[in-house]
Amino acid sequence: MNKKLTILFDLDGTLVDTAPDLIRAHNHVMKKFGYPSKSIDELKNAVGRGAKAMMAKDNGKWQWFDEKIQNEMTSEFISFYGKNIVNESTLINGVKEFLIWCKKKEISMAVCTNKQEHLAIDLLKKYHENQVL
């Protein structure tokens, strides 16, 4: 009996280091709404929690804005990020070679992410179009 293998990958931080573009989008929003920007170190733990959570991080504490403002900030974040999704993001070292190996071995692959579906698809398509994936 032949076994068919499938590998599920996380996207952000596993296949692609998306932190630089996510931080850039965060800082765009903070500047637009009159708040100070943050460094990668200050936001690293918030990156994997989704756009709305990134808009709440401040001075090492979870501080929530008024819901209306937070929703506006999140919408602006998603819009800006969607337009700048692969400016500074890079493949994690060894990913391309591993994915090529999986394809040669006929291993099915899928991505599981908390990133909005259209953003995840766009990110993967842009890497594929540039023949990176």
Phi, psi and omega in degrees: 000129178275136176261136175258121181264146176225137176243130174258130180247143164284157183263293185290119177086351178250306176267317185230134172278095183266356184307315182301318180286326176294317179295319179299317178295318178302311183292329174300313181294315181301315179298314182299325182264006174083026179246158180289149177283167182233157177272168176302317180300322181290334185249355186309317182288339181273340187304317183279000185264000178101164185299316183297319178294324178296331180282352182258344186287128179204125176053039176076006180234153175277110178238125184262138175278168170310140186304318180297314179295317181297320177295320177296317179296319180294318178298317178296318179302309183296320179297309181296314181299317180300328179276346185228037192288333180234033178290313183235355179293147181222152175295143173293141182306127177091351183297312183302313181296321179293319179294321176297317178299315179300317180297316179297327180273004180057040176270126177290146181225147177212161179245134175239121186212157173268000175293142178306140187306314183295328178287318179297315179297316180299316179300311180295321178297318181295321176292322180292316179300326178274011178058030175274324177241000000 
